[in-house]
Amino acid sequence: MLNKTLEKTPSLHTLLAAGILAVVLIVAAAVLPLAFAAPTVATDKDTYEPGDSLSVSGTAAANALVSLQLFDPDGVRVAIAQAEADAAGAYSAANIYTFSAQDPTGTWTVKAYEGGAFATATFTLRGVVDTTPPSLTLNFTPLKAVYGKADTFTITLTADEPLQSAVIHVNQQGAPLVIDGKWAASVEAAASPEDPARWSGSYTIMEGYDGPAQVHAVGIDLAGNKGEATATFQVDTVAPQLTVTAPSATTEATVTVTGTVDDPDITEITLTYDAAVKTVSVSEGSWSATITLPAAGSYTVQATAVDAAGNVGSSPAVSIVYTPPPPLEAEDIIGPIRADISDVKGGISDVKGGISEVKGSISEVRGSISELRDETRALSTAVSSLTVYVMVAVVLSLVAAVAAIISVVTIARKVVLK
């Protein structure tokens, strides 16, 4: 019985061999993974830009040589490098490759090869970072000096580069900015299929909010930079006010009509009287026109004007009743003629009487002329007699003068002789 029990108990040699085998297996389990583990690789950054340099690090077998290869997004190998792991299996390689603006952007790959195994790491290369906001301009089509009631026009936002989004808001003077938590006048802008830098949408004027209106636009470019632009336009939704002044009744076919308009920028109005239409110029808010009524009857006269915003205003209508004078009868014409003939006859009689008076005056003039002739003859005779007397006086004066001279000479001689 004892011998059978000893036969079933393992020998000391067997137990020792089993222990040694277990130790070997444990050591192998710890050493073999280090001797045959696949390498690892990692980049120093997740994202690179042109001008950056690539550096990598990783692990491999102790003191092993690691081959490093760089591939662009198209799978083209662009660089090869080598690194040596230290006794702990760590390795690194600096400045494997320097990126340029010509390199394609996207996902790049680094592969590390060692002992028939390899590892990969990926990173992103992006272009130069754009930090400049887009330059924006606003335009209106159609472009008007003033927009009127219910006018609809297109607002276009144009950038100097493609935009990923655009928002346009309009604020008419006095209008609420927000209604129910939303912009009251937001324009639904969409990008042009042909040009992503151009966005546009339509806007309809809100009636009752006149004056200057502000447009504010925001555009965001593909890099996320925000640009802004503002513009203004004028709104006038009030129609012009007009008046018409005309006689309520007339017996003349030609009538003068006047009126006013309250918009100083309006230069002409349209005057209608029944089926007739006439354009009249406006000066400093006033106008005047002469119209001809074709026949007897009642006429409705009204003035209409359109302001710069397209608002149409009309005056209250006024009525003119045209009643021509009754036609003339034959007696109405002959009677005055007869009276005129009688007046002419009376005038002729007066002329005849005047002629007789003139004849009498002529006879009197003739008698006066005869008397004047007689007086002229008498005067001539008197003048003749006077002439003789004057001549005698002259002769006597001469004789007296000679006598005086002789006397003076005689006296002078006597004085000399003494």
C-alpha positions in Angstrom: 0.0 0.0 0.0 2.8 2.4 0.9 4.7 1.6 -2.3 1.6 2.5 -4.4 1.3 5.9 -2.7 5.0 6.8 -3.4 4.5 5.9 -7.0 1.8 8.7 -7.3 3.9 11.5 -5.6 6.0 13.6 -8.2 9.7 13.4 -7.7 11.8 16.4 -6.6 13.5 16.6 -10.0 10.1 17.0 -11.7 9.0 19.8 -9.4 12.3 21.6 -9.9 12.1 21.4 -13.7 8.5 22.7 -13.6 9.5 25.7 -11.5 12.4 26.6 -13.8 10.1 26.4 -16.8 7.6 28.8 -15.2 10.3 31.3 -14.5 11.5 31.2 -18.1 8.0 31.7 -19.4 7.4 34.7 -17.1 10.7 36.4 -18.2 10.0 35.7 -21.8 6.5 37.2 -21.5 8.1 40.3 -20.1 11.1 40.6 -22.5 9.6 39.4 -25.8 7.0 42.3 -26.2 9.9 44.8 -25.8 12.0 43.0 -28.3 9.3 42.7 -31.0 6.8 45.6 -30.2 5.7 47.8 -33.2 7.0 51.3 -33.2 4.9 54.4 -32.4 5.0 57.9 -33.8 3.5 61.3 -33.0 3.8 64.8 -34.3 4.6 67.8 -32.2 1.4 69.7 -33.3 -2.0 68.7 -34.7 -2.2 71.6 -37.2 0.5 73.3 -39.2 0.7 76.4 -41.5 3.1 77.4 -44.2 6.5 78.2 -42.6 6.1 75.7 -39.8 8.5 72.8 -39.4 7.5 69.2 -38.6 9.1 67.3 -35.7 8.1 63.8 -34.5 8.8 61.4 -31.6 7.9 57.9 -30.6 9.0 54.5 -29.3 10.7 51.5 -30.9 13.0 48.7 -30.0 16.0 49.7 -27.8 18.8 51.2 -29.9 16.8 50.5 -33.1 16.9 52.6 -36.3 13.5 54.1 -37.2 12.8 55.1 -40.8 10.4 58.1 -41.0 8.5 59.0 -44.2 6.1 62.0 -44.8 3.1 61.8 -47.3 0.9 64.7 -48.5 -2.9 64.5 -48.8 -2.5 63.1 -52.3 -0.3 60.2 -51.0 2.9 61.6 -52.5 6.0 61.1 -50.4 7.7 64.4 -49.8 10.3 63.7 -47.1 12.4 60.8 -45.6 14.3 60.9 -42.3 15.9 58.5 -39.8 16.0 58.4 -36.0 17.8 56.1 -33.5 16.0 54.9 -30.4 17.8 55.1 -27.1 18.3 52.2 -24.7 14.8 52.8 -23.4 13.4 52.6 -26.9 12.5 56.4 -27.2 13.4 58.4 -30.3 12.7 61.9 -31.8 13.5 63.7 -35.0 13.3 67.5 -35.4 12.6 69.6 -38.5 11.9 66.7 -40.8 10.1 69.1 -43.3 9.3 72.8 -43.5 5.9 73.6 -45.1 5.5 76.2 -47.9 2.5 78.0 -49.3 2.7 75.7 -52.4 2.1 72.6 -50.3 -1.5 71.2 -50.6 -3.6 71.8 -47.5 -5.5 68.9 -45.9 -4.6 65.8 -44.0 -0.9 64.7 -44.1 0.5 61.4 -42.8 3.8 60.4 -41.1 4.9 56.7 -41.1 7.5 55.2 -38.8 9.1 51.9 -39.9 11.2 49.6 -37.7 11.9 45.8 -37.8 9.2 45.1 -40.4 6.5 46.9 -38.5 5.3 50.5 -38.9 3.1 53.1 -37.2 1.3 56.2 -38.6 0.2 59.6 -37.4 -1.8 62.3 -39.2 -2.1 66.0 -38.9 -3.6 69.0 -40.8 -1.9 71.5 -42.9 -4.0 74.7 -43.5 -3.3 77.8 -45.5 -2.3 81.2 -44.2 -4.7 82.3 -41.6 -7.0 85.1 -42.9 -7.7 87.7 -40.2 -8.8 90.5 -42.5 -12.5 91.2 -42.5 -14.2 91.4 -45.9 -14.8 94.9 -47.4 -18.6 95.3 -48.1 -20.7 97.7 -50.2 -24.4 98.1 -50.4 -26.4 99.0 -53.6 -30.1 99.5 -54.4 -31.9 98.4 -57.6 -33.7 100.4 -58.9 -31.9 103.3 -57.4 -34.2 106.2 -56.6 -33.8 109.5 -54.8 -36.9 108.8 -52.7 -38.9 105.5 -52.3 -42.6 105.7 -52.0 -45.5 103.7 -50.6 -45.3 99.9 -51.3 -42.1 100.3 -53.4 -40.1 97.1 -53.6 -36.4 97.1 -54.5 -33.4 94.9 -54.3 -30.6 95.4 -51.8 -27.3 93.9 -52.9 -24.3 93.3 -50.6 -21.0 92.9 -52.5 -17.8 91.8 -50.9 -14.2 91.7 -52.1 -14.1 87.9 -51.4 -16.5 85.0 -51.1 -18.8 85.0 -48.1 -20.1 82.1 -46.1 -23.1 84.1 -44.8 -24.7 87.5 -45.0 -27.4 89.3 -43.0 -29.2 92.5 -44.0 -31.4 94.6 -41.8 -33.4 97.8 -42.6 -34.6 100.4 -40.1 -37.1 103.0 -41.4 -37.3 106.1 -39.3 -39.7 105.5 -36.4 -40.4 101.9 -37.2 -40.0 99.2 -34.5 -36.6 97.4 -34.7 -37.9 94.2 -33.2 -41.3 92.6 -33.3 -42.0 89.4 -31.3 -38.2 89.0 -30.7 -37.4 89.2 -34.4 -36.0 91.9 -36.6 -39.0 93.8 -38.0 -37.3 94.4 -41.4 -34.9 91.6 -42.0 -34.0 91.0 -45.7 -33.7 87.4 -46.8 -30.4 87.6 -48.5 -29.0 84.8 -50.7 -25.7 84.3 -52.5 -25.5 84.6 -56.2 -24.9 81.2 -57.9 -22.3 82.8 -60.1 -20.6 84.9 -57.5 -20.4 83.9 -53.8 -19.1 87.4 -53.0 -22.5 88.9 -54.0 -25.6 88.5 -51.8 -29.0 90.1 -52.4 -32.6 90.2 -51.2 -35.7 92.3 -51.8 -37.3 94.9 -49.5 -40.7 96.5 -49.5 -41.3 99.9 -48.0 -43.2 100.0 -44.7 -46.0 102.6 -45.0 -46.2 105.3 -42.4 -42.4 105.6 -41.5 -41.2 108.4 -43.7 -37.7 110.0 -43.7 -34.2 108.6 -43.8 -33.9 104.8 -43.5 -30.8 102.9 -42.4 -29.5 99.7 -43.9 -27.0 97.6 -41.9 -25.3 94.5 -43.4 -23.0 91.9 -41.9 -21.0 89.5 -44.1 -18.7 86.7 -42.8 -15.9 85.4 -45.1 -14.7 81.8 -45.4 -12.2 82.3 -42.6 -14.9 83.6 -40.2 -13.9 87.2 -40.4 -16.9 89.6 -40.0 -17.3 92.8 -42.2 -20.0 95.4 -41.9 -21.5 98.0 -44.2 -24.2 100.7 -43.8 -26.2 102.8 -46.3 -29.2 105.1 -46.2 -32.2 105.8 -48.4 -35.2 108.3 -48.2 -38.8 107.3 -47.8 -41.9 109.4 -48.6 -45.2 107.6 -48.5 -47.4 110.8 -48.3 -49.1 112.0 -51.4 -48.9 115.7 -52.4 -51.7 118.0 -51.5 -53.3 120.1 -54.3 -56.0 122.8 -54.6 -58.0 124.1 -57.6 -59.6 127.5 -57.8 -62.1 128.2 -60.7 -65.3 130.2 -61.3 -68.4 128.2 -60.5 -70.2 129.8 -63.4 -69.2 131.6 -66.6 -70.7 132.9 -69.8 -67.2 132.9 -71.5 -65.8 129.8 -73.1 -62.3 130.7 -72.0 -61.7 130.3 -68.3 -58.6 130.8 -66.1 -58.0 128.1 -63.4 -55.4 128.4 -60.7 -54.2 126.2 -57.8 -51.4 125.2 -55.5 -49.3 122.1 -54.6 -47.5 121.6 -51.2 -44.5 119.7 -52.5 -41.7 122.3 -53.5 -40.0 119.7 -55.7 -43.0 119.2 -58.0 -42.6 121.1 -61.3 -45.8 120.2 -63.1 -49.3 119.1 -62.5 -51.9 117.4 -64.8 -55.2 119.3 -65.1 -58.3 117.4 -66.3 -61.7 118.8 -67.2 -64.0 116.1 -68.2 -62.2 114.3 -71.1 -59.6 117.0 -71.7 -56.1 116.7 -70.2 -53.6 119.5 -69.9 -50.1 119.6 -68.4 -49.4 122.8 -66.4 -46.0 124.1 -65.1 -45.7 124.8 -61.4 -43.7 127.8 -60.0 -42.9 128.0 -56.3 -45.9 125.9 -55.4 -48.5 127.7 -57.6 -49.9 127.2 -61.1 -52.3 128.9 -63.5 -53.9 127.6 -66.7 -56.4 128.9 -69.3 -58.9 126.3 -70.5 -61.4 126.5 -73.3 -64.8 124.9 -72.7 -66.1 123.5 -75.9 -69.9 123.8 -75.3 -72.4 124.8 -72.8 -72.7 122.6 -69.8 -71.2 121.6 -66.4 -67.5 120.7 -66.3 -65.5 119.0 -63.5 -62.0 120.3 -63.0 -59.3 118.4 -61.0 -55.5 118.7 -60.6 -53.2 115.7 -60.1 -49.5 115.5 -59.3 -46.9 112.8 -58.8 -44.0 113.4 -56.4 -40.5 112.0 -56.6 -41.4 108.9 -54.7 -44.3 108.1 -57.0 -47.0 109.1 -54.6 -50.1 110.4 -56.5 -52.1 113.3 -55.1 -55.3 114.8 -56.5 -57.2 118.0 -55.6 -60.8 118.1 -54.7 -62.9 118.4 -57.9 -64.6 121.7 -58.6 -67.4 122.4 -61.1 -67.7 125.1 -63.7 -71.1 125.8 -65.3 -70.7 127.3 -68.8 -73.8 129.2 -70.0 -73.1 131.1 -73.3 -75.1 134.4 -73.9 -78.3 134.0 -76.1 -77.9 134.4 -79.9 -78.5 138.0 -81.4 -81.8 138.8 -83.2 -81.9 140.9 -86.4 -83.4 143.9 -84.6 -80.5 143.7 -82.1 -78.2 144.4 -85.0 -80.3 146.8 -87.2 -81.5 149.0 -84.3 -78.0 150.1 -83.2 -77.1 150.7 -86.9 -80.2 152.9 -87.3 -79.2 154.9 -84.3 -75.7 155.3 -85.6 -77.1 156.5 -89.0 -79.2 159.2 -87.2 -76.2 160.2 -85.3 -74.2 160.5 -88.5 -77.0 162.6 -90.1 -77.0 164.9 -87.1 -73.3 165.2 -87.4 -73.5 166.2 -91.1 -76.0 169.0 -90.3 -73.7 170.3 -87.6 -70.9 170.2 -90.2 -73.0 172.2 -92.7 -73.8 174.8 -90.1 -70.1 175.0 -89.3 -69.3 175.5 -93.0 -71.8 178.5 -93.1 -70.1 180.0 -90.1 -66.7 179.6 -91.8 -68.0 181.3 -94.9 -69.2 184.3 -92.8 -65.9 184.4 -91.1 -64.1 184.4 -94.5 -66.2 187.5 -95.6 -65.3 189.3 -92.4 -61.7 188.5 -93.0 -61.9 189.9 -96.5 -63.4 193.2 -95.2 -60.6 193.4 -92.6 -58.1 192.9 -95.4 -59.6 195.8 -97.4 -59.5 198.1 -94.4 -55.9 197.0 -93.8 -55.0 198.0 -97.4 -56.5 201.5 -97.0 -54.6 202.0 -93.7 -51.4 200.8 -95.4 -51.8 203.3 -98.2 -52.3 206.1 -95.8 -49.3 205.1 -93.9 -47.2 205.0 -97.1 -48.3 208.6 -97.8 -47.4 209.7 -94.3 -44.0 208.0 -94.6 -43.3 209.8 -97.9 -44.1 213.3 -96.4 -41.9 212.4 -93.4 -39.0 211.5 -95.6 -39.0 215.0 -97.2 -39.0 216.7 -93.8 -36.1 214.6 -92.7 -34.1 215.5 -95.7 -34.6 219.2 -95.3 -33.6 218.9 -91.6 -30.4 217.1 -92.6 -29.5 219.8 -95.1 -30.1 222.6 -92.6 -27.9 220.7 -90.1 -25.1 220.5 -92.6 -25.4 224.2 -93.4 -25.2 225.1 -89.7 -22.2 222.9 -89.2 -20.3 224.6 -92.1 -21.1 228.0 -90.7 -19.8 227.0 -87.3 -16.6 225.7 -88.8 -16.1 229.0 -90.7 -16.6 231.0 -87.5 -14.0 228.9 -85.7 -11.5 229.3 -88.4 -12.0 233.1 -88.5 -11.5 233.4 -84.8 -8.4 231.3 -84.9 -6.9 233.4 -87.7 -7.5 236.6 -85.7 -5.8 235.1 -82.7 -2.8 234.1 -84.8 -2.5 237.6 -86.4 -2.4 239.3 -83.1 
